[in-house]
């Protein structure tokens, strides 16, 4: 059985808090409950409505959002609710009855070109995964039914998943103009049918859960931690918008060399070497004076 962990996320509405989970709890469905009577199809939502300050409960993909009445402040009660949700789920509590009617949200997927001419980014209007995954062959797709099916297309070379998009690297035998519509419709239909993108518990099995990533971070030296924080804040958002990812691998204090892994659209991209040297390497040398001399890239 896979253990649920809960993290608390603020939203733009001060009355609403999201309790984000490390795995999906609905099959691309959304449910909204305005009171305890409406919440009959959801034993979890009903339990939350027993708290007098709960005004509305919204359940979707990998989170539970709760809106409060103004009789309390979130900082006074949010930890207690997170613990209650965690205990309920880990005790095998029912989230949504099978007969529940979801709030139907159409699935849309659009294709977006990337700086890498071999890679196309397919962006969905739903969260697809809780952490990123990369697959370079069908042999690696044991935990991902969607990646396995995508590799059945003869022109698919590499598959990369991040929060709400899929980057696909093609072989040269096909042109994007001939295959983009086919791939986009396949992905849209797959998501709409509520099939698993990755199997439950995959993040934990591959050492990618939030808890495991945090433990790894804490085991590193101070300079490595500084490098990761700089990459997270200044580099990752830019490469994610291009359909890729950069991941810290190692830091050698003697040679002052940083090794990183390039994934998705960044892997094998003609412009990635320039970006690495003129952008990332210069940034780290400037921000960590005397600690970094070179940055070496490993393509995923």
N, C-alpha and C positions, 0 to 999 in steps of 0.2 A: 504494500500500500504506500502511495506517495504522500509525503507530509505536506500539508498546506502551510505556507507562511504568509503573513499579512503585513503590508507596509502602508503607512498613512500618507496620502497625497492631498495637498491643498488644491482647491480649484479657484477659478476667478470669482466665483460666488462664495462669499464668506459664510453663508449658511449651509453650504454643501461640502462634505468631505468624501473623498474616494478612499475606500479600503481595497488596495490593489493586491491581487493574489499572484503567486508564482506559477499558477497554471490556470487553464481555462475552465470555466464552470458552466458555460452555455455553448451550444453549437451555433455560433454566429447569430444568436437570438438576443433580443432585448425585452425586458419586462419592467413595467412601471406600476407601482402600487401607491395609491393616495391615502389609504387607511387600512385598518386591520381586516375589514370585510373583503376588500378587493384582493387582499393578500392570501386568501384561502389556498390558491394553487402553489403558494411558496411558504412552507413551514419556517424557513429561515427568516423571510420578511415578516411573518406573523410574530415571531419571537422578538424581532427588533421593535415592532410596534408596541410591545408591552412597556418599552421605555417611554415615559410620558413626554419627552422632548422630541421624539421622532415624528416628523411631519410627512416625509415621503421617502420611499425606498426604490432605488433603481438598480436592476441587476443586468449586467451585460458582459460578454466575453470573459475577461479575467478580473473584474472588479465589482464591488458593491458600493454604490453611492448613496449617502444618507443626507437628507435635508432636515435641519433641526428647527424647532421653534426657538424664539429668543429667550426662553427662560433659563438657558444655560449657555456657556461658552464652550467651543469645541475642545480647547486645551484642558478643560476640567474632566471631560468624559471620553475623549477619542481613544486613549490607550485601553480603557476598560472595554469599549466596544470592539476594538481590534482583537483583544484577547478572547472575548466572547465569540466572535466570528471564527477565530482560529480553533477554539475548543469544539465548537459546533461541527465544523467541517471535518476535523480530525477524528471526531467520534462517529463519523459516517452519517451525519445529519443530511436530510433531503433538502436540496436547494430549491428545485422547481419540480412539481409533479409533471408527469409526462402528458397529462391532459391540458396543461396550461397553454393559453393562447398568447403567443409572443406579439410584440409590437413590431410589425413587419417593416424592416428598413431595406430597401433595394440595395443589392450589391453593385457597386460600380468599380471598374478597373480601367485605368488609362495608361497608355504607354508613353514613356518619356526617354528621349535619347540621353546618352551620357558622353563624357569626354572620350571614353573608350569606344571606338567604332564597332567593336565586337560584342558590346554589352548593351542590352536594353533593360530599362527599369519599368516594372509593372506595378503601379501604385493603386492600392485598394482603399475604399472608404471605411475599412474596418481594421481593427488590430488583428494581426495574423499570428504573431509569436511574442513571447515575453522576453526573449533574448535572441541574439543573432546566431545563425547557423550557416555553415558553408559546406557544400558537397561538390567534390571534384570528379566523382564517378558514381555509377549506380551501386558499386560495392559499399559505399559509405552511407546508403540511404535506409539502413535497417530501422531507424527510428522516425523516418519521415515518409509517409505514404505519398504525399504530394511530390516531393523531390523524385521519388522512384518513378512516378508516372511521367514526370517531365523528361526524365532521361530516356523514356521510350520514344521520344521524338529524335530521329537520327541526327538532327543538327544541333542538339543541346550538348554543350561541352561542360558547363559549370552552372551550379544553382546556388544563389545566396539569398537568405531570408533575413530581413530586419523588420522592425515593428509592424509597419503597414505596407511593405513593398517586397517584391521579389526581383532580384537582378539575375538575368539569364545571359550567359556567355555562349555565343554560337560558334560552330565551326564555319570555315570559309565557304563550304559547299552551298550555303543558302544566303540569300539577301534578306535584310529585315523587311523590305517592302513586300516580300512574298510570304513571310511567316508571322508577322506581328499580329495581324487580326486573328489568326488561328490560335496563337498562344494566349492572347488577351481573352478571347472567348472561353478557352479551355479553363484558364485560371478563374475567371468570373463564375462560371458554372460550378466548378469544384467548390469554391468558397460558399456559394449560395446553397449548395446541397448539404452544408454543415459537416463535410468530411474533415478528418483530422489533417492538419498541416504537418504537425509533428505529434508523436504519441505522448500521452500524459507522462510526466516524470522524466522526459528526455533531458531537460536542463540539468537535473540532478545526476543522471547517469553519465553525462558528458562533462561533469564538473563545471557547469555554467550557471548554477543557481546563484541568486544574490548572496546568500549566506556563504557559499563556497568562494565566490569571487572576492567578497570582503575579507575572508580568512587569508586568501592568497595575498591580497594587498597588504594586510597587516604584517605578513611574514617578510616583506621586502625591506631593503635599506632605505634611508631617508631620500637619497638622490633619485632612486627608482620611483619612489612615491611621488616626488616632485615632477618627474618626467610624465608619469601617467596622468597626473592632474592637469598638466599643461596640454597634453594630447586630448584629454576629455573635453576641456573647456574651449580650446582654440582650434583644434584640427578636426576632431570627429564630426562636428555639425556640418562642416564644409564637405568632407568626403562622403558623408551620408546623403547629402543632397545630390551628389553625383552618382549614388547607387553603390557606394563601396564602404570600406571600413579600414581603419588602421589600428593595429593591436600591438601593445608593448610586449616584447619577447624577453629582452635582457639588457643589462647595463654593466659594462666592464670598467671599474674605477681606475684600473691601471692604464688601459689604452684609451679610456674616455670615449668608448664606442657604444652607441645605442643600436640595438637590433629591433626592428619592427616587422610585423607581418602585414602585407597588403592583401585585402580580400575584396570579393565582389568586382565591381567595375574598376577598382584601383589595381587589381592584379593583372599585370601584363599591359597596362595602359601606356601608350606611347608618351603621354605627358607626365606620368607618375614620377619618373626619375628627376625631371626638372623640378616638379613640385617638392619632391623629397629634399633635394639639395638646396634650391634657392629659397624654399619656404620653411619646411620643418627643421632642417639642420640649422639654418641661420637663426630661427626663432629660439631653439634650445640653446645654441651657443650664446645668444644674447641674454636670455633669461636665466641661464645657469652658468654664468661666466666662470671659466676655468675648470668646469666639470665635464663639458661635452665638447668633443672635437669632430666626430663623424657620426653619421646616421646611415645604417645599412638596412636595405629592404630585402625581405624575403617575400616572394610572390606566393599567394595561397594557391 
